[in-house]
């Protein structure tokens, strides 16, 4: 049976905000959780479907892959990673993300890893047209939370160690009974870590993190465009007390270019030509995105605004060996500041001009006559 659309599963629109996605999941998860629907054989199936939809839509990267490629975009190893062909995660972990541990099923290890992971960071980088065409490497300075060297990120002062939390006995959670529910919630004393620091490190105040400036080298691939997002895994902020680092997302913006306007991998370049070249035809030299020049032929009688296509002379297509096309848009320049001889020649041309030499002008005038004469 074909998978249902994730947005339909959660009952939301495709432009729903992160808050709306979370709210929809919260409501449906409560209604369909197997522990609160005992005897309903379909409850677990519905809950897995809801959890799978939420897991893929809550992450911006996975959601973008799904929006573009559908369920194929969330396959393991595909765009965005995703959940694979079927929901294989521990759905109690997802449920805990919103409500705390449910029914004592959550894994302490996975809970601690999620809570201690460092924050993701965002950086902006502006590049020029040449960098986007050839690709480049740029340095980026960031000031963020990094592991404390004095305590090796543990948060405990040198010579001391962590002790087991007395409140939860090291489990990181406490349980309580509410009717037929057994609710398991994060321990408020140790914040789910299961350990306490009696003698904290003075350099990081027990967090295992200090702020540091770091210089990173960012690889800009060929074909990037305005708004392209580059992910640097593990280059975000450090997690508390030795937790894993978050990721760094670098958003690319493009500087305007005087000669080229871009539409995905295709490029438009407006090139002025003289009135005589447009009428008689000829050859002109135009720049190409790779920094070279190429001679192209202008056909006789070329009209203003006509586009001439140069196949394979555009921008590289990101993560492929293909190139887009370059379109040369002709701009016929009307002569100005004419001398007497030039004016005389144009007047003579105007007097011998015929319908065949100016078909559009004469056709327009004929249409006007018909409009007013019927």
Buried (B, 14 or more C-beta within 10 A) or exposed (E): EEBEEBBEBBEBEEEBEEEEBBBBBBEBBEEBBBBBBEEEEEBBEBBBBBBBBBBBBBBEBBBBBBEEBEBEBBBEEBBBBBBBEEBEBBBBBBBBBBBBBBBEBBBBEBBBEBBBBBEBBEBEBEBEBBBBBBBBEBEBEBEBBBBBEBBEBBBBBEEBEBEEBEBBEBBBBBEEEEEEEBBBBBBEEBBBBBBBBEBBBEBBEBBBBBEBEEEBEBEBEBBBBEEBEBEBEEBBBBBBBBBBBBBBBBBBEBEEBEBBEBEEBBBBBBBEBBEEBBBEEBEBEBBBBEEEEBEEEBEEEBEEEBEBEBEEBBBBBBEEEEBBBBBBBBEBEEEEEEEEEEEEEEEEEEEEEEEEEEEEEBEEEEEEEEEEEE
